[in-house]
Structures are given as structure tokens and as C-alpha cells.
Amino acid sequence: MLAERGVSVDHTTLYRWVQRYAPEMEKRLRGYWRNNPSELSQWPIDETYVKVNDRWAYLYRAVDSRGRTLNFYLSSRRNRKAAYRFLGKILNNVKRWQIPRFINTDKAPTYRRALTVLKREGRGPPDVEHRQIKYRNNVIECDHGELKRIIGATLGFKSMKTAYATIKGIEVMRALRKGQAESFYFGHPPSEMRLVNRVFEM
């Protein structure tokens, strides 16, 4: 886009912009894209692989039954502690009426153990049902594919910090493109660009 306008910018400059502004954009916009009136009767939850400095890291993600992004968490490990942190992060950032009836995961035992601990601590809703049925996660599997196509176009990640900063920007922009903040769009024509401009007004 910049080249089309005759502006020459080195890719390192773009990298620095992403590292500086992507986390800030996620921070300022999270109240808009997380509080959508979408269908929340079930949460498909799964993790996908992301290569960081030639090693695999694990991107935990949750969507609703319509494929709208709920939350995400990047971890260097795939274990009960990581699942516990991710589920706790989701539950800490939703209102009581947003708690689903079902949480759908694959058959990894880490999710069941993590959810059991959260319920024991009083942080997890006691009546939510955990279903480990693979086909019920087709929604999030498809969403993983769309996300990985965007990540694949990058030059790669050298550290967990830079990877997470970049993924925050990608996830929040994808959430806006999914229409998760439409109720906050104002102006003519209403768009996610107007919302971003408004929250960054000084």
C-alpha cells in the first residue's frame, strides 16, 4: 500500500510499528470486540502451533459457535498449567451472562484437569459442561486455518515477546473484520477503520 503511494519503507520499520502499536491496539479495543452480543451457548477451544525461533509454541484460542474470537494466549508449553492460565484468562474477562453451557475441546486431558481445578477454586462455573468431541471443534479448526495463512506471510518470529505482540494485532483486526464491534461503529459509512481512528484520537 505504501509502495503504491510512492512511499519507501523498510520492512524493519514496519516490524517496529507492529511491535509498538499492535499490543496497544488490542488493549484499547478489547472492550469493543469482546463485548459483542453473539451466541455464547458453547465455546470451542483449541490450540494451534506457531514456530518461534525455530521451536514450536502453542497458541491457545477460543471462539463462540459463530466463529467470533473470544480470547487467545501464547505459551511455550502445552500442558495443564498453560490450559489453566488460558481458561482462567477467559473466565476473568467475561460477564456471568456470557458463560456458556458447554466448553468443547479435543481429547487432551489438560483441559479437563484445568477446568476441574478452576471449579474447585470457585473461578469456574460449576454447571458448565465439558465436551471432548472432536467434530464439535470444526468452527475453531477452520478459524485456525485463516489465522495461520496470515501468520505464514510474516518473516517469522524470533522471540515469544515479538510473536505475541504481532499475534495480538492480527487477532484484534480479524475480530473487527468478523464484525464483532459493529454495534460501536459510528459515522458514514460505519467501519472498523473509524472505530480504530476514534480510540487512537489524542
N, C-alpha and C positions, 0 to 999 in steps of 0.2 A: 504493500500500500504506500509506504514511504517512497520507494523507488519510482512508482508511477507518478508521484508528485515532485520528482527531481530532488528528493532529499536522500543524501547518502549517510547511512547509519551503520556502524559496525555491529556485528552480532553480539559482541561483548556489552555494548551499550544497552541493547535490548534485554540481555540477561540481567543487567543491574537494575533496569526498570522493573522487571518481573520480581526480582528478589525484594525490592523496596516496596512496591505497590500492591502486589498480589495478596500478601497477608493483611495489609491494611484494608484492602477492598473487601476481603472476606469478613474482617472484623466489623466494618461499618455496615455491611449489607446482610449479615447473618439474621438480624431481626426481621428482615423483609422476606427472605426466601424460605426461612424455617417455619414461619407462622402462616402457612397457606391453608385454606380450608379444604384440603384434599382428603381423599378416602384413606383413613388410617386404621382400618379394621385389622390389617396384618402388615408386618414388617418383614420383607425378605432381606436377610442379612448374609453376607458372604465376604470372602477376602479374595483379592487377586494379587498377582505377582508383579513387582516393579523392580527393575535392576538398578542398583545404586552402587557406583564404584565397583562394577563387575561382581557384585554379590546380590542375591535376591533379598528384597524386603517385601513386606506384606501390607497391602493397602486394604484395611477393613472398611466396608461400605454398607450402608443401609438405605433402602428406598421404600416407598409405600407401594400399594398394589397397583398404582398407575405409573410407576417408574419414576416418581419425583424424589429427588435426593433428600434424605433426612440428615445424614451426617457421615463423616469419614474419619479415619485415623490411620496414620502410617506407623508401622512398627518394624523393628529389625528382627523380631521373633514371632513365631506362630505358635502360641501356647495359651494356657488358661489365663495367665496374667494379662496378656495382650487382649484377649477376648473380654476379660473382666473390665479392663480400662475402657474399652470401646463401648460395651453395653452400659457401663456407668456413665460415660460421657453423653450417650443418647438420652438416658433417663433423667439426667440432670438438666437437660435443655428442652424438655417438653412439658407441657401442662398436663394436668390429670386427665382432662377430656381427650387428650391426644394419645393416651396409652392404648395400644391395640389389644384385640382379643387374642391374637396369635403372633408369635415370632417364628418365622420359618428359616431354618438353616440347613446346611448339609449334615452329614452324619459325624462330623468331627466332634469328639467328646468334650472338647474345650468349652464350647458354648453352653452345654448343659451344666457343666461344673460351675462356670462363671455365673450363670443365671441362678443356680441354687445358692451360691454364696451371697449374691445381691439380695435375694429374697430373705435369706436368713438375717441379713443386716438391716432389713427394712427399707432398702433402696429400690428393690424390685417389686412390682405389683404382684401380690400373691395369686391373683386369679388369671394372670396371663398364661396362655398355653404354648408350650414349646413344641413345634412340629419339625421333625427331621425327615422331610420328604423331598427328595432332590428336584422333582419336576415343578414343585411349587416355587422354586427359585429361578424359573426361566426369565422372569422380569429383570432381575438384577444381573443375570448372566449376560443378557443382551445389552444391558447398560454398561457392563464392564467392557464389552467389545467396542462400543462407541468411544469410551474414555481412553482405551488403550491405543486407538488409532491416533488420537491427538497426542498422547504421550510419545508414541513412536516417531512423531515428526520432530521431536526435540533432539538436541545433540547429546542427550544422555545426562544422567545425574552423577555428580561427583561426591555428594555427601547427603546425609539424611536431612540436614537443615535446608539445603537448597532444593532437594526433592520435594519436601513437604511444602515449602513456600510456593513452588511452582504449581503443585497439585491443588493447593488452596485456590489459586487464581483460576485454574481450569475448572474445578468443581463448581465454584460460585457462578462463573459465567455460563456453564452448562445448566445450572439450576435456573438462572434467569431466562435462558433460551427455552427451557421447558415451560415457561410461563408461571413459575412458582411465586412471582411477586407482582403479577398482573394487577391485583387489587390496589397496588400502590403506585401504578403508573398514572401520571397526570400529563396534561398538555396534549397538543395535536401535532402529529399523530402520537398516541401514547406508545412508549417503547422503553426497553431496558436501558437504552443509552441515556434517556432523560433522567431516569432514576439514578444511575451512576453519577451523572453530572451534578445532580442535586445533592447527593450525600457528600460529594467532594468539594462543594462550594465553600470557600473560605469566608 
